[in-house]
Amino acid sequence: MAKTKEFKGIQEQIIESAGQIYNYLNTKGEVSINKMKKDLSLSENFAEMGLGWLSREDKLEYTQKAKSVTVKLR
């Protein structure tokens, strides 16, 4: 039972991270993933999981730049 409760807590954090990322991109437009992580102060894991969540919902568009990857809302 404890694992289910722990999983829900993690899933809620992922959803919250995805919401922060969505709102940030809605305001900023296209930014590098590294800048976004720094500006939002999300832990590496939750930033990646939040991006994955939004990607799965087909909400993001990624672009490979010379030295980084940028992301923006579709």
C-alpha positions in Angstrom: 0.0 0.0 0.0 2.9 2.4 0.8 4.2 2.1 -2.8 0.9 3.1 -4.3 0.8 6.2 -2.0 4.4 7.0 -2.9 3.7 6.6 -6.6 0.7 9.0 -6.4 3.0 11.6 -4.7 5.6 11.2 -7.5 2.9 11.3 -10.2 1.5 14.5 -8.7 5.0 16.1 -8.7 5.4 15.1 -12.4 2.0 16.7 -13.3 2.9 19.8 -11.3 6.3 20.0 -13.1 4.5 19.6 -16.5 2.2 22.5 -15.5 5.1 24.7 -14.6 6.8 23.9 -17.8 3.7 24.5 -19.9 3.0 27.9 -18.2 6.7 28.9 -18.6 6.7 28.0 -22.3 3.4 29.7 -22.8 5.0 32.9 -21.5 8.6 32.6 -22.9 8.0 30.9 -26.3 10.9 28.8 -27.6 13.8 28.3 -25.1 16.7 25.9 -24.6 15.9 23.0 -22.3 18.9 24.0 -20.1 17.6 27.6 -19.7 14.1 26.3 -18.9 15.5 24.0 -16.2 17.6 26.7 -14.7 14.8 29.3 -14.7 12.2 26.9 -13.2 14.6 25.4 -10.7 13.2 21.9 -11.3 15.2 19.0 -10.3 16.7 17.2 -13.3 14.4 14.2 -13.0 11.2 16.2 -12.7 12.1 18.5 -15.5 12.7 15.5 -17.8 9.6 13.7 -16.6 7.5 16.9 -17.0 8.8 17.3 -20.6 8.0 13.6 -21.2 4.5 14.1 -19.9 3.8 17.0 -22.2 5.5 15.3 -25.1 3.2 12.3 -24.7 0.3 14.7 -24.9 1.8 16.1 -28.1 2.1 19.6 -26.7 5.7 20.2 -27.4 8.0 20.8 -30.4 11.7 20.2 -30.1 14.4 21.7 -32.3 18.1 20.7 -32.4 20.3 23.7 -32.4 24.1 23.8 -32.7 24.9 23.1 -29.1 21.5 22.6 -27.5 17.9 21.5 -27.9 15.1 24.0 -27.8 11.5 23.4 -26.9 8.3 25.3 -27.5 4.5 24.7 -27.3 2.8 23.3 -30.5 
